Amino acid sequence: MIDSVRNAPLLLDRSRWAGRRNFTVLHTQFDAGRRFIDTWSAWRDDPQRCERLHFVAVAALDSMTTPPVMADQPALSKLLADAWPMPVAGVHRLEFDDGHVVLTLAAGDAQSMLQKLWMRADSFYLHSAAFGETLPFVAKALARIAGDNATLCADAHPELPKALNDAGFKIDESSHYVNARFAPRWRVRRHKPPTAFPPAENKATRHAMVIGAGLGGCAITERLASRGWRVTLIDRHASPARDASGNPAGVFHPIVWRDDSIAARLTRAGFLYALHRWSVLEQNGHDLRRSRDGLLQIADSAEDALAIASAITRFGLPRAYINAVDEHEASRLAGQPVSRAGWFFPQGGSISPGAVCVAQCAVAGDRLTSHFGLQIDRIEHKNGVWTAFDATGRFIAEAPVVILANAGDAQRLAGLYGQPTRGVRGQLTVLDASPLDGLRVPMVGDGYAVPLDQHKTLTGATYDIDDTNPRIEPSGHIENLKRVGRMLPALNGFAPGTATLEGRVAFRSVTSDRMPMIGSLVDEPAARADAARLSGAWPLDLPRMPGLYGAFAFGSRGLIWAALAAELIAAQLEGEPWPIERELAEAIDPARFFLRALRQGEIV
Ligand SMILES: Cc1cc2nc3c(=O)[nH]c(=O)nc-3n(C[C@H](O)[C@H](O)[C@H](O)COP(=O)(O)OP(=O)(O)OC[C@H]3O[C@@H](n4cnc5c(N)ncnc54)[C@H](O)[C@@H]3O)c2cc1C
C-alpha cells in the first residue's frame, strides 16, 4: 500500500506553483527523502517555479537516519545527506538553494506532529496505510492546515473516502491512489491557516523597520533580507551589539531536564537552528569566534547528575547532542579537576555575540539601511504604515512592518499591558593569569567560565533583578569567583585584587516565566473592547496589531533564541510553515500575559 504513493509520479500540477511567492507541500511520512528530492528536482527544472518551495515532512524518530545518496539524484541527495540533522524529536528546518528550497522535518509521532504543525499547505501526500483507523483524525488535522483548493494524493484505504469527505475534501479520482481537493461545503475548522501579511506579497512593500541592533535585531535583519526584504535597522548606539549583546563571549547549549518540558523542547529547537545559521555565516567567510570542542555542564548535586543521566537514556538522546559524564571524565574534558559529574554537549560552546551581529548585518548587504545613534521614543500606526519618532518628535523612519528588538525598552514602545518584562543586571569578570588558565572547554553550572585565550578566562555572571547600577562592583567579582569555584575547585583560595579586575556590566530583559517574547503583538485596544467574548480566548482568537512584532526578553539565552525568533517572525510575515510546533510558539507568544489577564477577568 505504502509503495503506491511512494512510487506515484509527481502528482503535483506545476501550474499551481507558477509565479507564486511560496508553495508548500506536506508529506505525512518522510520516505528517506525520495519525494522531497523529486519535488526539489522538478522545481529546479521548471522556469515558472515558485520563489520559495516549502516541503514539510513528518518522520518517525527511529527513521531519522541519514538518507542514502540516490543513484538517479546523486547531487541533490548528497546535499540532503550532508545537511541531515541530529535525530532528536521536534521540528528541524533545513535550507537549500540559498534558502529557496526549505525542508521542514517534523521528527516524532506522525499523528501527534500533524496536530502541532502550523502552516498553510497547497499539496498533501498522505500515507493512509500508516494511520488506519485514525484516518478521520488525520484528515481533520490536514483540513486544519489546508489552503484553498489544496490537493491531496493518498493510498487507497477503506476508511479514507469518508474521512476525507467529513473533513471537507472532495474526491476527484480514486484508483490505486486517491486524488482529492480541499473544498469544504460547510465550516470544518475554527481558524483559517496562516496567510502572508499583505505587504509581504508585494516586492515594493516588503519593508521592515527593526528597532534594536543586538542579537535579536540583527538576526531578524538577516532573515528578512534573505527573503528579499528591505530592512531599516535603528539603534541608539553608534554600532551594533553594544548593550547585552556586547559581551566578549557568551555560552550556548540547550536545557536538558528530567522531563522533555516545553523549555527543553524550545531550547533544543533554538540551539539547533542557531547552529545551522551560524554555520551558514561561517561558510560565507565570517569568523564568529565560536569554540569547537563542546561545552561541559556541571550538575548542581550528585542527585541531579544521576537524574539527567537517566533522562538522557530515557529520551534516547544521541551522543552528538549530549552525553552524561562522570566526575573523572568531566575533569578530563575540562583539563582540570571539577567538583562533580555532569553532562557534555559536543556541539555546545561559546561564541562572540558581537561577531554574530556584525556578520548578520554584513550578509544583509544593500537590503539593509542602518540608522545608528538614534533613540526611538514613540511609534505610531496610521493608514497601514508604522512611523518612528525620536524624543523631539522628529520623524526617523517608516515601514509597513516594525519589529521591536529593543530588549527592556520594547514594552514601553509597544505600551504592553502589565509591563511583563523586568531588567536583570549582570556583571562579568575577566581573569588574567589565573588557576583557570588552560581550561579546555567552556563550562556552565552555577556560573560559567569561558576560555578567551590561553591566559584569559571570562567568568560570570551575577543576576540582580531590578538593579540598575551600571558600575562594575568588587562584590560582583567576588560573587563570580565563588560561583565558578563551586564547579572548578582550583579557583578556591584564589584572591586577586578585585579593584584591578577587568569586567563588564550589562542588563538582561526577562519575563516572569523566563520565556522570551517572540511574535505578533496583540491589538490591546481591540481586545479590551471585546473582553467579555475573549475571556475564554485562545492565542489564535486574539486580534493582533497589523505589522507589529516583538523579539525581546531573551533573558540569559539570547544566543539560542535570536535566530529562531527571527525565523519564526519571518515565517509569520510570509505565511510560511512555522519552524516550531504551535504549542511551542504559544509558550513564547508575546500575547500570553495579556491572554492570561483576559481569562482571569482582569481586563473588562
Ligand atoms: C552579564 C550577562 C551575561 C550573559 N551571558 C549570556 C550567555 O552566556 N549566553 C547567552 O545566550 N546569553 C547571555 N546573556 C544574555 C544575552 O546577552 C541577551 O539575551 C542578548 O544579548 C539580548 O539581545 P537583544 O538583542 O534582545 O538585546 P540587546 O543586546 O540589549 O540589544 C537591544 C538593543 O536595542 C537598542 N535600543 C533599546 N531601546 C532603543 C530605542 N528606544 N531606540 C533605539 N535603540 C534602542 C539598544 O541600544 C540595544 O543595542 C548574558 C547577559 C548578560 C547581561
The ligand as an SDF file (V2000), in Angstrom:
LIG
                    3D

 53 58  0  0  0  0  0  0  0  0999 V2000
   26.2120   39.5530   32.0830 C   0  0  0  0  0  0  0  0  0  0  0  0
   25.4520   38.8380   31.0390 C   0  0  0  0  0  0  0  0  0  0  0  0
   25.8770   37.5900   30.5920 C   0  0  0  0  0  0  0  0  0  0  0  0
   25.1760   36.9110   29.6160 C   0  0  0  0  0  0  0  0  0  0  0  0
   25.6210   35.6860   29.1610 N   0  0  0  0  0  0  0  0  0  0  0  0
   24.9640   35.0500   28.1770 C   0  0  0  0  0  0  0  0  0  0  0  0
   25.4200   33.8220   27.6480 C   0  0  0  0  0  0  0  0  0  0  0  0
   26.4440   33.2950   28.0810 O   0  0  0  0  0  0  0  0  0  0  0  0
   24.7060   33.2310   26.6710 N   0  0  0  0  0  0  0  0  0  0  0  0
   23.5690   33.7860   26.1670 C   0  0  0  0  0  0  0  0  0  0  0  0
   22.9520   33.2020   25.2770 O   0  0  0  0  0  0  0  0  0  0  0  0
   23.1080   34.9570   26.6340 N   0  0  0  0  0  0  0  0  0  0  0  0
   23.7780   35.5890   27.6240 C   0  0  0  0  0  0  0  0  0  0  0  0
   23.3090   36.7600   28.1000 N   0  0  0  0  0  0  0  0  0  0  0  0
   22.0620   37.2640   27.5600 C   0  0  0  0  0  0  0  0  0  0  0  0
   22.2670   37.8910   26.2110 C   0  0  0  0  0  0  0  0  0  0  0  0
   23.3420   38.7820   26.2630 O   0  0  0  0  0  0  0  0  0  0  0  0
   20.9660   38.6040   25.8270 C   0  0  0  0  0  0  0  0  0  0  0  0
   19.9040   37.6900   25.8940 O   0  0  0  0  0  0  0  0  0  0  0  0
   21.0220   39.1760   24.4320 C   0  0  0  0  0  0  0  0  0  0  0  0
   22.1910   39.8950   24.2180 O   0  0  0  0  0  0  0  0  0  0  0  0
   19.8060   40.0620   24.2130 C   0  0  0  0  0  0  0  0  0  0  0  0
   19.8340   40.5230   22.9100 O   0  0  0  0  0  0  0  0  0  0  0  0
   18.8220   41.6650   22.4810 P   0  0  0  0  0  0  0  0  0  0  0  0
   19.0940   41.9720   21.0700 O   0  0  0  0  0  0  0  0  0  0  0  0
   17.4550   41.2690   22.8690 O   0  0  0  0  0  0  0  0  0  0  0  0
   19.1760   42.8830   23.4500 O   0  0  0  0  0  0  0  0  0  0  0  0
   20.3940   43.9050   23.4470 P   0  0  0  0  0  0  0  0  0  0  0  0
   21.6600   43.2700   23.0900 O   0  0  0  0  0  0  0  0  0  0  0  0
   20.3170   44.5980   24.7570 O   0  0  0  0  0  0  0  0  0  0  0  0
   20.0200   44.8890   22.2680 O   0  0  0  0  0  0  0  0  0  0  0  0
   18.9450   45.7860   22.3260 C   0  0  0  0  0  0  0  0  0  0  0  0
   19.3260   46.9840   21.5140 C   0  0  0  0  0  0  0  0  0  0  0  0
   18.2130   47.8590   21.4590 O   0  0  0  0  0  0  0  0  0  0  0  0
   18.7000   49.1800   21.4820 C   0  0  0  0  0  0  0  0  0  0  0  0
   17.6140   50.0350   21.9490 N   0  0  0  0  0  0  0  0  0  0  0  0
   16.8760   49.9050   23.0740 C   0  0  0  0  0  0  0  0  0  0  0  0
   15.9070   50.8100   23.1070 N   0  0  0  0  0  0  0  0  0  0  0  0
   16.0380   51.5620   21.9950 C   0  0  0  0  0  0  0  0  0  0  0  0
   15.3220   52.6610   21.4690 C   0  0  0  0  0  0  0  0  0  0  0  0
   14.2500   53.1570   22.1050 N   0  0  0  0  0  0  0  0  0  0  0  0
   15.7230   53.2110   20.3080 N   0  0  0  0  0  0  0  0  0  0  0  0
   16.8080   52.7090   19.6470 C   0  0  0  0  0  0  0  0  0  0  0  0
   17.5160   51.6570   20.0980 N   0  0  0  0  0  0  0  0  0  0  0  0
   17.1250   51.0880   21.2570 C   0  0  0  0  0  0  0  0  0  0  0  0
   19.8830   49.1300   22.4280 C   0  0  0  0  0  0  0  0  0  0  0  0
   20.7640   50.1920   22.1800 O   0  0  0  0  0  0  0  0  0  0  0  0
   20.4770   47.7630   22.1180 C   0  0  0  0  0  0  0  0  0  0  0  0
   21.5240   47.8480   21.1650 O   0  0  0  0  0  0  0  0  0  0  0  0
   24.0090   37.4800   29.0750 C   0  0  0  0  0  0  0  0  0  0  0  0
   23.5880   38.7380   29.5030 C   0  0  0  0  0  0  0  0  0  0  0  0
   24.2920   39.4020   30.4640 C   0  0  0  0  0  0  0  0  0  0  0  0
   23.8180   40.7600   30.9120 C   0  0  0  0  0  0  0  0  0  0  0  0
  1  2  1  0
  2  3  1  0
  2 52  2  0
  3  4  2  0
  4  5  1  0
  4 50  1  0
  5  6  2  0
  6  7  1  0
  6 13  1  0
  7  8  2  0
  7  9  1  0
  9 10  1  0
 10 11  2  0
 10 12  1  0
 12 13  2  0
 13 14  1  0
 14 15  1  0
 14 50  1  0
 15 16  1  0
 16 17  1  0
 16 18  1  0
 18 19  1  0
 18 20  1  0
 20 21  1  0
 20 22  1  0
 22 23  1  0
 23 24  1  0
 24 25  2  0
 24 26  1  0
 24 27  1  0
 27 28  1  0
 28 29  2  0
 28 30  1  0
 28 31  1  0
 31 32  1  0
 32 33  1  0
 33 34  1  0
 33 48  1  0
 34 35  1  0
 35 36  1  0
 35 46  1  0
 36 37  1  0
 36 45  1  0
 37 38  2  0
 38 39  1  0
 39 40  1  0
 39 45  2  0
 40 41  1  0
 40 42  2  0
 42 43  1  0
 43 44  2  0
 44 45  1  0
 46 47  1  0
 46 48  1  0
 48 49  1  0
 50 51  2  0
 51 52  1  0
 52 53  1  0
M  END
$$$$
